[in-house]
Amino acid sequence: MIRKPRPRSQGEPTIALINIVFLMLIFFLVAGTLARPLDKQLTLVRTADLAGTAPADALVIHADGRLTWRGAETASPEAFFDAQPPESRALVRLVPDRDLPATDLLRIGRALRAAGAARVVLVTERGLAS
């Protein structure tokens, strides 16, 4: 008697592939690190106590809305450009006071853009948590 071969059930080949990829992902997340840890004997420099100063070419906005550039007071964002050469309009660095209201900062930024600034960049403080 000749037997007929049993029909094979077609399994989903993508399920096995997904399982393998998932297991590899878990393995590399557990076993690998993205960056080498720092040497335990290394002590990083602390800059929290240093007095920060604004860049020399930055327009400083004080908490009361006054504008200063290189220590001299400027009447308005438009007046700031009157004292500048035309090539300085490509990039304007702003150093706002922490207590300056956001609406004033936006108003001054828009006035600088309207006066011809191609880019307005905020200079801020960046700190690392210990």
Sequence and secondary structure as in RCSB ss.txt:
>XXXX:A:sequence
MIRKPRPRSQGEPTIALINIVFLMLIFFLVAGTLARPLDKQLTLVRTADLAGTAPADALVIHADGRLTWRGAETA
SPEAFFDAQPPESRALVRLVPDRDLPATDLLRIGRALRAAGAARVVLVTERGLAS
>XXXX:A:secstr
            HHHHHHHHHHHHHHHHHHH  SS    TT      TTS     TTEEEE TTS EEETTEEES
 HHHHHHTS GGGGGEEEEEE TTS HHHHHHHHHHHHHHT SEEEE        
